Amino acid sequence: MSDRNAWIIDGFLDVRGDHLHIDGVAAVSLAEKYGSPLFVYSESRIRHNIERIAAVANVIPFSLKLCYAAKAMPTLGILRAVKNAGVDIEVNSGGELWKALKAGFTGPQIIFNGTSKEVWEIELAIKSGIYAIQVDSLFELSLIEETARRLKKRASVSLRLVPEIESGTHSGLQTALLTSKFGMMPDEAFEGFRKYKDSPHLDLCGIHLHIGSQNPDPKVYAEALEKLFICLAVIYGESGVKVRHVNLGGGFPVNYLRDNSQERDIPPEQRAMFSASVDPVDAIANAWATIEPIVNLSELNRELAADLMLLLEPGRSIIADAGVCLTTVRNKKERRLSKHAKGKVDDWLLTDAGFNLLLSQETYKWYYHMISASRAGEPHKTKYKLAGPLCDGGDVYFDIEGENRLPDHRLLPKNVEVGELLALLNCGAYSLSQASQYNGRGLPAVVLIRADGKPNLIRKRDTLEDLIAGEI
Ligand SMILES: Cc1ncc(COP(=O)(O)O)c(C=O)c1O
């Protein structure tokens, strides 16, 4: 059996002289220079991930518009890296829209989602001439029409559907069920098309859905595309509107358990989700193969499909495995497993990265594989209990609720001491974007290793002054 660690990705994550290297740069040297905790991203990996998804264009008869879901990681340096790789953007608030414009995206490159849009956000979207506002309800559609009328403009809108598709992901990440808070039922969308088909202030250009994030089963994309195509025909039949795009949202999963050394410690249903490996090309090729016969059923269907554009909004699959969180052991202790467990003790390691940085670890019991950055080549077979720095009993790397959704212990080299640098892999998505200054812990610095191998600081570590910025 090879002793090669399964998390290694040649040229991106390597072990050299026992040290973890990211794009050829020693993680330890980055932490020495920029401090800990630290997020490190790889531009080459971002590009690799984008190319993998962009290849979907080769298996569909439509044009493809890829819009990076900014919510996954919206630091300007990352937005620019994504933009330079040729991808457009999906935003979820006026704030993200503003950041997208700041990063250099033009209006036609932007789509805007969200359940609770305010008038100023709608105004900004309309004035910026964005590609589509994705409409969450009939109420919102009327608000957008009213706003566009007041501005004497025309808003491009795409109606978001909630088509009741079960995706097998974490319940908090399912977004196409009627029990979710998103979108409108197909009948409501049809009503919207009927009502506003002749409005000079609305361009009803698309229909949209997002099934969920980290969808382990590629078949949901076929189900979703089929539902969207059925809707196209109804919309045309009832309103005469020929929709120009269908948007399948994001949700391609990332294999968080590529290194399977701890997978036995995770229950089967969680394991299936974390280890899902879905190739976007296969998923969409299969989706198209499923609906092609429906499209070919009639001249009308073929006409509706002609000149159609497919939109995708991937976030996680672009950025999750391109980001590593470096964290330092700041404290250690030994503790008996229970009052009655004679002699047996747990070795506890307390790091400087808790749910202030990795919120999903606490809320969704998300698994991030952990290795030693300075002894990455040594066997990782010793068990430790891991916890973060927060004054909160839930700030631990195991399942505090006792439901074993996370491993109870993490495997690291022998004799881990205070000061050792650890690396949490696949931490690029929904981490810093959800981070907080809880417990007076400033947000960390972020380094992007450019495609030419040079590390660039793209976010400074918060100063103490940043902890009170905005306070009066
Ligand atoms: C509407 C919408 N689009 C796209 C995404 C991105 O999903 P993912 O990061 O799983 O690709 C999300 C995230 O939940 C979303 O809500």
PDBQT file of the ligand as one rigid body, heavy atoms in Angstrom, charges set to zero:
ROOT
HETATM    1  C1  LIG A 501     -29.239  30.742  -5.617  1.00  0.00    +0.000 C 
HETATM    2  C2  LIG A 501     -27.932  30.099  -5.416  1.00  0.00    +0.000 A 
HETATM    3  N1  LIG A 501     -27.124  29.940  -6.476  1.00  0.00    +0.000 NA
HETATM    4  C3  LIG A 501     -25.920  29.367  -6.347  1.00  0.00    +0.000 A 
HETATM    5  C4  LIG A 501     -25.458  28.927  -5.127  1.00  0.00    +0.000 A 
HETATM    6  C5  LIG A 501     -24.109  28.298  -5.046  1.00  0.00    +0.000 C 
HETATM    7  O1  LIG A 501     -24.156  26.992  -4.655  1.00  0.00    +0.000 OA
HETATM    8  P1  LIG A 501     -22.822  26.136  -4.586  1.00  0.00    +0.000 P 
HETATM    9  O2  LIG A 501     -21.845  26.934  -3.833  1.00  0.00    +0.000 OA
HETATM   10  O3  LIG A 501     -23.191  24.895  -3.907  1.00  0.00    +0.000 OA
HETATM   11  O4  LIG A 501     -22.386  25.918  -5.993  1.00  0.00    +0.000 OA
HETATM   12  C6  LIG A 501     -26.260  29.070  -3.995  1.00  0.00    +0.000 A 
HETATM   13  C7  LIG A 501     -25.790  28.586  -2.687  1.00  0.00    +0.000 C 
HETATM   14  O5  LIG A 501     -26.472  28.048  -1.889  1.00  0.00    +0.000 OA
HETATM   15  C8  LIG A 501     -27.540  29.686  -4.143  1.00  0.00    +0.000 A 
HETATM   16  O6  LIG A 501     -28.335  29.843  -3.090  1.00  0.00    +0.000 OA
ENDROOT
TORSDOF 0
